Amino acid sequence: MIGPELSRRNVLRGLGAAAVLATGAGCGKGGGGSNTTANNRKVALPEYLRFDGVRPDLPGTGKGVPDGFLSFPTPKKGGAGKPGTGNTVTAITETGSIPPPLGRNKFWQSLNSRLGVNLKMNLVNEGEYPQKIVTVLAGGDLPDLVQLHPDTPHLPELLRAKFADLTEFLSGDAITEYPYLANIPPYAWPNAVYNGGIYGV
């Protein structure tokens, strides 16, 4: 559940649960109540601010074709300082192969250092994820970030009851405070719209 700590400053730092949705249209997909096509169409989707820090070899299109690169672009430093302040961020997601645990995972350790957080990831094999996520949701003690599939039973009701409505932080030009999220193309955002709000990325 979402407590009073939810604010523009910390909304994307893991304080409060936020659904990370997989592909699949969210507008009007079952659930009744507030999750109607008419209600979801009223949501102002996030503005698109293209990140121009790198120049693609094969420019994409706004209709779903991403930029292409013939070689790995030079990494660009994003922002000043670290977004985190040493706080713990928990997450659960599925994976095709389980990586080494944090103690033996130099990439994970480096990521934590660069983010300034203690990222605790519950990485679940994709074949076991459906049963695992049901157990986690039933337990009620949810991580800060949760991967949900669009075919999750009673998804609109679940989002309304257990997850943060991020509309005020992501809708329209509000997303410009998070320029890397604003780089997500417009065609991706309807997948996160349920109950007349934006519930994930």
C-alpha positions as CSV (number, residue, x, y, z in Angstrom):
1,M,0.0,0.0,0.0
2,I,1.1,3.6,-0.5
3,G,1.9,5.7,2.5
4,P,2.2,9.5,2.9
5,E,5.8,9.4,1.8
6,L,4.8,9.4,-1.8
7,S,6.0,12.6,-3.4
8,R,7.4,14.0,-6.6
9,R,10.9,13.7,-5.2
10,N,10.8,10.1,-4.2
11,V,8.0,8.5,-6.3
12,L,10.5,6.7,-8.5
13,R,13.0,5.9,-5.8
14,G,11.1,2.9,-4.6
15,L,9.0,4.4,-1.8
16,G,5.7,2.8,-2.4
17,A,4.9,0.1,-5.0
18,A,4.8,0.8,-8.7
19,A,3.8,-1.7,-11.3
20,V,6.3,-2.4,-14.1
21,L,4.0,-3.7,-16.8
22,A,4.8,-6.0,-19.6
23,T,3.5,-5.5,-23.2
24,G,-0.2,-5.5,-23.9
25,A,-2.8,-2.8,-24.1
26,G,-4.2,-1.6,-20.8
27,C,-7.1,0.6,-22.1
28,G,-10.4,-0.9,-21.2
29,K,-9.2,-4.4,-20.5
30,G,-11.8,-5.8,-18.2
31,G,-12.2,-5.1,-14.5
32,G,-15.3,-2.9,-14.8
33,G,-15.7,0.1,-12.5
34,S,-13.3,2.9,-13.3
35,N,-11.4,0.8,-15.9
36,T,-13.4,1.8,-18.9
37,T,-12.1,2.7,-22.4
38,A,-13.8,6.2,-22.0
39,N,-12.2,6.8,-18.6
40,N,-8.7,5.6,-19.8
41,R,-8.8,7.8,-22.9
42,K,-9.1,10.9,-20.7
43,V,-5.6,10.2,-19.3
44,A,-3.0,12.7,-20.8
45,L,-0.2,10.4,-21.7
46,P,3.4,11.5,-20.9
47,E,5.0,14.0,-23.2
48,Y,7.8,12.5,-25.4
49,L,11.2,14.1,-25.0
50,R,13.7,12.4,-27.3
51,F,17.1,11.9,-25.8
52,D,19.6,13.3,-28.2
53,G,22.7,12.4,-26.4
54,V,23.7,9.8,-28.9
55,R,23.2,9.7,-32.7
56,P,21.8,6.5,-34.1
57,D,23.3,4.9,-37.2
58,L,19.8,3.8,-38.2
59,P,17.2,6.3,-36.9
60,G,13.9,4.8,-35.8
61,T,10.4,6.0,-36.3
62,G,7.7,7.2,-34.0
63,K,5.5,4.2,-35.0
64,G,7.4,1.6,-33.1
65,V,10.8,1.1,-34.8
66,P,13.6,1.9,-32.3
67,D,16.9,3.5,-33.2
68,G,19.6,1.2,-34.4
69,F,23.3,1.2,-33.8
70,L,26.1,-0.5,-35.8
71,S,28.4,-0.2,-32.8
72,F,27.9,0.5,-29.1
73,P,27.6,4.2,-28.6
74,T,29.8,6.1,-26.2
75,P,28.1,6.0,-22.8
76,K,26.7,9.3,-21.6
77,K,26.7,10.3,-17.9
78,G,23.1,11.0,-16.8
79,G,22.5,13.8,-14.4
80,A,24.7,15.0,-11.5
81,G,25.4,12.8,-8.5
82,K,23.5,9.7,-7.5
83,P,19.7,9.5,-7.5
84,G,19.6,7.5,-4.3
85,T,20.7,8.3,-0.8
86,G,21.7,4.8,0.4
87,N,18.1,3.7,0.8
88,T,16.9,0.1,0.0
89,V,14.8,-0.5,-3.1
90,T,13.2,-3.9,-3.5
91,A,11.9,-5.4,-6.7
92,I,10.6,-8.7,-8.2
93,T,10.8,-9.6,-11.8
94,E,11.2,-12.6,-14.0
95,T,14.3,-13.6,-15.9
96,G,15.3,-16.2,-18.5
97,S,18.4,-17.2,-16.5
98,I,19.2,-16.5,-12.9
99,P,22.4,-14.3,-12.6
100,P,24.9,-14.7,-9.8
101,P,23.7,-13.3,-6.4
102,L,24.8,-9.8,-5.3
103,G,27.8,-11.0,-3.4
104,R,29.3,-12.5,-6.6
105,N,27.8,-10.1,-9.2
106,K,30.2,-7.2,-10.0
107,F,27.7,-5.6,-12.4
108,W,24.9,-5.6,-9.7
109,Q,27.4,-4.2,-7.2
110,S,28.4,-1.5,-9.6
111,L,24.8,-0.6,-10.4
112,N,24.0,-0.2,-6.7
113,S,27.0,2.1,-6.3
114,R,26.1,4.2,-9.3
115,L,22.5,4.5,-8.2
116,G,23.3,5.1,-4.6
117,V,20.8,2.5,-3.4
118,N,20.8,-1.0,-2.0
119,L,18.8,-2.7,-4.8
120,K,17.4,-6.0,-3.6
121,M,16.2,-7.9,-6.6
122,N,14.0,-11.1,-6.4
123,L,14.9,-12.6,-9.7
124,V,12.6,-15.5,-10.6
125,N,12.8,-18.0,-13.4
126,E,10.2,-17.1,-16.0
127,G,8.6,-20.6,-15.8
128,E,8.1,-20.2,-12.1
129,Y,7.1,-16.5,-12.1
130,P,3.3,-16.9,-12.5
131,Q,3.0,-19.0,-9.3
132,K,5.6,-16.9,-7.5
133,I,3.9,-13.6,-8.2
134,V,0.5,-15.0,-7.1
135,T,2.1,-15.9,-3.7
136,V,3.7,-12.5,-3.3
137,L,0.5,-10.7,-4.2
138,A,-1.5,-12.8,-1.8
139,G,1.0,-12.2,1.0
140,G,0.4,-8.4,0.8
141,D,4.0,-7.4,1.6
142,L,4.9,-6.1,-1.8
143,P,8.3,-5.0,-3.1
144,D,8.7,-1.4,-4.3
145,L,8.8,-2.5,-8.0
146,V,6.7,-5.4,-9.3
147,Q,6.6,-6.8,-12.8
148,L,3.0,-7.7,-13.8
149,H,1.7,-9.3,-17.0
150,P,-1.3,-7.8,-18.7
151,D,-3.1,-11.1,-18.3
152,T,-2.8,-11.0,-14.5
153,P,-6.3,-11.9,-13.2
154,H,-8.3,-8.9,-12.0
155,L,-5.4,-6.6,-12.9
156,P,-7.4,-3.3,-12.8
157,E,-8.7,-4.1,-9.3
158,L,-5.3,-5.2,-8.1
159,L,-3.6,-2.0,-9.3
160,R,-6.3,0.2,-7.7
161,A,-6.0,-1.7,-4.4
162,K,-2.3,-2.3,-4.0
163,F,-0.3,0.0,-6.3
164,A,0.5,3.7,-6.7
165,D,-1.4,5.8,-9.2
166,L,1.5,7.6,-10.8
167,T,-0.6,9.9,-13.0
168,E,0.3,13.2,-11.3
169,F,4.0,12.4,-11.7
170,L,4.0,11.1,-15.3
171,S,1.1,12.6,-17.1
172,G,1.6,15.3,-19.7
173,D,4.6,17.6,-19.0
174,A,5.0,16.3,-15.4
175,I,7.2,13.6,-16.8
176,T,9.8,16.2,-17.9
177,E,11.2,16.0,-14.3
178,Y,12.3,12.5,-15.3
179,P,13.9,13.0,-18.8
180,Y,14.9,9.4,-19.2
181,L,11.4,8.2,-18.7
182,A,10.2,11.0,-21.0
183,N,12.4,9.3,-23.7
184,I,10.0,6.3,-23.7
185,P,8.0,6.6,-26.9
186,P,4.3,7.4,-26.8
187,Y,3.2,4.1,-28.2
188,A,4.4,2.3,-25.1
189,W,2.4,4.3,-22.5
190,P,-1.1,3.1,-23.1
191,N,0.0,-0.3,-21.8
192,A,0.3,1.2,-18.3
193,V,-3.1,3.0,-18.3
194,Y,-5.8,1.4,-16.1
195,N,-8.6,2.8,-14.0
196,G,-8.2,6.2,-15.6
197,G,-4.6,6.5,-14.4
198,I,-1.0,5.6,-15.1
199,Y,0.1,2.7,-12.9
200,G,3.5,1.8,-14.3
201,V,6.2,2.0,-16.9
